[in-house]
């Protein structure tokens, strides 16, 4: 899904599966990692990757990638 999303306009990125796996793994290995998926009729239709970031008065969610 990630390769298909970013391989199209306006990004037109040439990504290989191994580099995408490493990129996503860098998030999943982080403390505070969060992810959500959107499913339509049992199929994954979208994904959001985020990180809980500490702040002086609590924490906030920073969305890092959507596809």
N, CA, C and O of each residue as an XYZ file, in Angstrom:
268
protein
N       0.825     -1.182      0.000
C       0.000      0.000      0.000
C       0.876      1.255      0.000
O       0.613      2.198     -0.747
N       1.899      1.267      0.822
C       2.769      2.438      0.917
C       3.436      2.732     -0.427
O       3.463      3.879     -0.875
N       3.966      1.706     -1.057
C       4.633      1.878     -2.350
C       3.642      2.367     -3.400
O       3.965      3.250     -4.195
N       2.451      1.804     -3.409
C       1.429      2.229     -4.371
C       1.029      3.682     -4.132
O       0.882      4.445     -5.087
N       0.850      4.073     -2.873
C       0.421      5.437     -2.563
C       1.471      6.470     -2.967
O       1.141      7.488     -3.576
N       2.728      6.210     -2.631
C       3.771      7.197     -2.896
C       4.432      7.029     -4.261
O       5.259      7.852     -4.653
N       4.076      5.978     -4.983
C       4.579      5.806     -6.340
C       3.768      6.577     -7.370
O       4.161      6.680     -8.532
N       2.636      7.117     -6.940
C       1.751      7.889     -7.818
C       2.014      9.387     -7.656
O       2.724      9.811     -6.743
N       1.436     10.173     -8.550
C       1.518     11.638     -8.449
C       0.835     12.080     -7.155
O      -0.165     11.468     -6.779
N       1.299     13.068     -6.481
C       2.348     13.990     -6.899
C       3.758     13.565     -6.469
O       4.726     14.246     -6.809
N       3.896     12.456     -5.730
C       5.212     12.077     -5.207
C       6.065     11.352     -6.241
O       7.238     11.684     -6.412
N       5.495     10.368     -6.932
C       6.217      9.597     -7.951
C       7.545      9.035     -7.443
O       8.549      9.051     -8.156
N       7.540      8.539     -6.205
C       8.761      7.987     -5.615
C       8.966      6.544     -6.067
O       8.012      5.771     -6.159
N      10.209      6.194     -6.344
C      10.567      4.820     -6.693
C      11.081      4.150     -5.419
O      12.252      4.290     -5.068
N      10.213      3.433     -4.739
C      10.554      2.795     -3.462
C      10.618      1.291     -3.632
O       9.848      0.708     -4.395
N      11.549      0.663     -2.911
C      11.591     -0.786     -2.936
C      11.042     -1.323     -1.607
O      11.134     -0.644     -0.585
N      10.478     -2.526     -1.615
C       9.848     -3.082     -0.413
C      10.770     -3.124      0.808
O      10.313     -2.861      1.920
N      12.047     -3.444      0.633
C      12.950     -3.520      1.783
C      13.150     -2.160      2.444
O      13.197     -2.077      3.671
N      13.268     -1.098      1.657
C      13.452      0.231      2.254
C      12.188      0.671      2.980
O      12.269      1.331      4.016
N      11.026      0.316      2.451
C       9.768      0.660      3.121
C       9.641     -0.123      4.430
O       9.218      0.432      5.444
N      10.007     -1.408      4.412
C       9.968     -2.200      5.657
C      10.887     -1.598      6.709
O      10.503     -1.507      7.875
N      12.090     -1.187      6.326
C      13.023     -0.564      7.280
C      12.448      0.743      7.819
O      12.544      1.022      9.014
N      11.855      1.534      6.945
C      11.252      2.808      7.357
C      10.146      2.581      8.384
O      10.117      3.236      9.426
N       9.242      1.657      8.090
C       8.140      1.380      9.017
C       8.667      0.756     10.301
O       8.177      1.078     11.384
N       9.648     -0.124     10.207
C      10.245     -0.744     11.400
C      10.876      0.314     12.300
O      10.851      0.172     13.522
N      11.438      1.367     11.722
C      12.026      2.427     12.541
C      10.968      3.071     13.434
O      11.282      3.523     14.535
N       9.720      3.115     12.970
C       8.629      3.624     13.808
C       8.186      2.591     14.833
O       8.025      2.914     16.010
N       7.988      1.362     14.400
C       7.463      0.342     15.314
C       8.426      0.054     16.451
O       8.004     -0.412     17.509
N       9.707      0.321     16.255
C      10.700      0.106     17.306
C      10.772      1.257     18.304
O      11.430      1.133     19.337
N      10.110      2.370     18.015
C      10.168      3.551     18.891
C       9.249      3.395     20.100
O       8.177      2.797     20.009
N       9.686      3.942     21.230
C       8.774      4.087     22.360
C       7.716      5.100     21.961
O       8.034      6.117     21.346
N       6.484      4.840     22.297
C       5.411      5.774     21.990
C       4.834      5.621     20.597
O       4.024      6.446     20.176
N       5.234      4.579     19.865
C       4.714      4.358     18.518
C       3.215      4.079     18.565
O       2.740      3.350     19.435
N       2.475      4.660     17.627
C       1.041      4.418     17.472
C       0.739      4.237     15.989
O       1.372      4.854     15.133
N      -0.228      3.391     15.704
C      -0.643      3.206     14.313
C      -2.135      2.954     14.275
O      -2.702      2.370     15.199
N      -2.760      3.394     13.210
C      -4.181      3.153     12.981
C      -4.350      2.681     11.556
O      -3.575      3.037     10.669
N      -5.367      1.881     11.350
C      -5.677      1.455      9.985
C      -7.145      1.706      9.720
O      -7.975      1.640     10.627
N      -7.449      1.990      8.495
C      -8.814      2.131      8.023
C      -9.111      0.908      7.171
O      -8.397      0.630      6.207
N     -10.161      0.178      7.520
C     -10.561     -0.992      6.745
C     -11.910     -0.731      6.095
O     -12.812     -0.159      6.708
N     -12.031     -1.153      4.862
C     -13.281     -1.062      4.112
C     -13.593     -2.459      3.594
O     -12.833     -3.027      2.809
N     -14.702     -2.997      4.035
C     -15.127     -4.338      3.642
C     -14.022     -5.367      3.873
O     -13.783     -6.239      3.037
N     -13.350     -5.251      5.026
C     -12.329     -6.207      5.406
C     -10.963     -5.998      4.787
O     -10.035     -6.750      5.087
N     -10.814     -5.004      3.937
C      -9.535     -4.708      3.292
C      -8.947     -3.422      3.871
O      -9.669     -2.453      4.107
N      -7.637     -3.420      4.095
C      -6.987     -2.208      4.595
C      -7.007     -1.153      3.492
O      -6.537     -1.389      2.379
N      -7.563      0.019      3.823
C      -7.696      1.103      2.855
C      -6.788      2.291      3.185
O      -6.588      3.165      2.342
N      -6.243      2.330      4.389
C      -5.379      3.427      4.772
C      -4.679      3.143      6.081
O      -5.136      2.326      6.880
N      -3.557      3.827      6.295
C      -2.752      3.636      7.501
C      -2.223      4.994      7.953
O      -1.870      5.836      7.127
N      -2.170      5.200      9.265
C      -1.537      6.383      9.848
C      -0.485      5.912     10.842
O      -0.755      5.038     11.666
N       0.703      6.480     10.769
C       1.779      6.185     11.704
C       2.039      7.426     12.538
O       2.113      8.534     12.007
N       2.178      7.243     13.841
C       2.416      8.385     14.707
C       3.274      8.032     15.898
O       3.607      6.869     16.126
N       3.628      9.059     16.657
C       4.478      8.912     17.824
C       3.922      9.807     18.929
O       3.557     10.957     18.685
N       3.864      9.267     20.143
C       3.518     10.088     21.300
C       4.786     10.844     21.703
O       5.820     10.239     21.986
N       4.691     12.157     21.725
C       5.840     13.012     22.001
C       5.652     13.678     23.361
O       4.626     14.315     23.599
N       6.635     13.537     24.256
C       6.516     14.198     25.558
C       6.610     15.713     25.409
O       7.292     16.235     24.527
N       5.913     16.385     26.288
C       5.911     17.843     26.289
C       5.979     18.294     27.741
O       5.752     17.490     28.645
N       6.280     19.535     27.975
C       6.431     20.013     29.347
C       5.163     19.855     30.174
O       5.235     19.695     31.393
N       4.001     19.897     29.524
C       2.739     19.792     30.259
C       1.958     18.554     29.843
O       0.728     18.591     29.815
N       2.635     17.467     29.520
C       1.959     16.235     29.142
C       2.611     15.623     27.922
O       3.832     15.488     27.848
N       1.779     15.258     26.972
C       2.285     14.632     25.747
C       1.299     14.933     24.619
O       0.144     15.282     24.863
N       1.774     14.792     23.388
C       0.882     14.973     22.255
C       1.227     13.939     21.186
O       2.318     13.368     21.181
N       0.295     13.717     20.302
C       0.480     12.781     19.206
C       0.944     13.538     17.974
O       0.345     14.537     17.576
N       2.026     13.044     17.379
C       2.509     13.632     16.139
C       2.326     12.583     15.033
O       2.929     11.511     15.076
N       1.494     12.905     14.057
C       1.308     12.021     12.911
C       2.519     12.192     12.001
O       2.836     13.305     11.580
N       3.184     11.097     11.705
C       4.387     11.141     10.883
C       4.131     10.768      9.431
O       4.805     11.272      8.533
N       3.155      9.882      9.193
C       2.923      9.448      7.829
C       1.496      8.944      7.684
O       0.943      8.333      8.599
N       0.907      9.209      6.525
C      -0.436      8.752      6.173
C      -0.382      8.150      4.777
O       0.309      8.662      3.896
N      -1.093      7.095      4.590
C      -1.253      6.592      3.225
C      -2.527      5.768      3.146
O      -2.859      5.245      2.082
